[in-house]
């Protein structure tokens, strides 16, 4: 029901602009035959009834969708009325009053809309009841009206003549009607019957019942009632001389009552705007050819300009991250529903460091939007943390094209796991302070100037956690999300990179410290792996430094002479970070391994060419990029 | 007897009744439909209303009038006199004479009737 109400509200706003135009025309072209204005009121009705709309470049309607549908779910509700001044005054008020509560299903807008929708329904029912009851009572009153002639009846309970009935219209006259006035009254009422005014007025009232909340439409309906009477007056007097017109005006005067008019059905002779009508009758001059032509043109212009909708701004096709601006999430985003590949993050890291050396603005907009959303959502957790980072592993994504008119931006829904880590910097070394990882579903609206967060969902704690995830996520993505053993190395690496960049610290200090810590504990073993197993967290810390660690290792190897424990450890690190590029080689020392590794890579580069090489040997590519070639 | 109040539409109904009475109610309804344009329900409602006011009698589906046409006409005249001429006979006569040009003889006859 709320959706219906929203649609009706939007339609009424569009129609409101047309009403203003018709009122303006009515004021400016007073001499115009009133039936042309009645025709324009008919166009308003068309606008209100017709769900289909045509777009045209000449539309004068500022906006066909003042209340966008996402106003319900967005965290930043705003109207698009098409009139900038209106937008600018209303929208700040809206966003201030509607501070939504993320995480809960409903926000303030939805509740308010429900209330409005119910109020609308009540108003509609009220108006329909009014017209039903009033018509019933009127029928009872005139039940004893006596027949004067076919189609004409007389009653002592009515004050002015009127026409009643849509299918079989009957004229009702008061008994006390002067014989002198009779022919004019009958001519007027017959004009009503001829023009089927009973039907139009009924239709108008039904539309008003549906759209009762729009004040301009009340103005339109009341004007319609008056214009109908004037049009019938004109039909009667258009060929009369002044003397006869005087008689007609006298009849009008004699039949007028001071009562408040009944608006719903009978077309009263003497109740609506009598004074104005008398004046108009006396001042009447048959409109000439030019006025009618001008009027006709004006009507057509108004019809075209206001029955059509403005062409909506083009929404560009969604740019999902391309390989040029690939970031940590890139591999996952391209895999729909599959597990994220365990490729190292290296190729991407390399791009990233280069990108970051230039400007931040080069960063992939989607990833930036995701990171921003995660950080924003967890801001309360991180209040006292020096460095805040976030990373996202995408399990699945859907892009929804909104099939609507006017076209709306697509929605992009990402299902994945959000990791956020906080760091503090001690002695130039990063230390993790707090953090969490949790499955989330993030919805963005893909707009011309970027991604706009629409919704950020995460499951509840405890018993509801698994069921929430299964309910909200697609099946495969849910299983990935619930898999505790899932490897999060890539996300943590992304976080570390953010932390390094944000804090400005030199990673090589931390990396060196880690190596020294690994070497510090003397173990009676020649297998470097044992050293690693003795201090698994330290080694893991090294892997978290991703690209930086690789660069450090390469630098050390390039310098040469890494024949000791350090060399072995660095070899282990290299293979760990670049498993796809590891050589099965029984090398005595780390340095030896590295030299062979590098030579192999160079050969591959020459054989396979640069683009293949970049794809499949990101670590080696990183190495070559480091060197001055 | 003071004739009860009768509305204009009911008066026209009574005109038919006086012409046709006594008459079966169904037939009466038919005639009312033709001449007045009333539905059957309306006719029966009016019959019931007039019966409650003591104007007509409805026994065994036969309708008869309890007041005569003359009585009603007199009552209407009285009302007219009171309302329009504030009970003044001369005023009424003057208005009447203005509308109809009466000969002196006719005026004399009238005067005698009224003063009776």
Contacts between the chains, C-beta under 8 A, distances in Angstrom:
chain1	res1	chain2	res2	distance
A	143	B	38	7.5
A	143	B	39	7.4
A	143	B	41	7.8
A	143	B	42	4.6
A	143	B	45	7.2
A	144	B	7	7.6
A	144	B	9	4.2
A	144	B	10	7.2
A	144	B	38	6.9
A	144	B	42	6.0
A	144	B	46	6.1
A	145	B	9	6.8
A	145	B	37	7.3
A	146	B	9	5.4
A	146	B	12	5.2
A	146	B	36	4.5
A	146	B	37	6.5
A	146	B	38	7.6
A	147	B	35	7.0
A	147	B	36	5.5
A	147	B	37	3.2
A	153	B	37	6.0
A	154	B	9	8.0
A	155	B	9	6.6
A	156	B	7	5.6
A	156	B	8	4.4
A	156	B	9	5.9
A	175	B	8	5.2
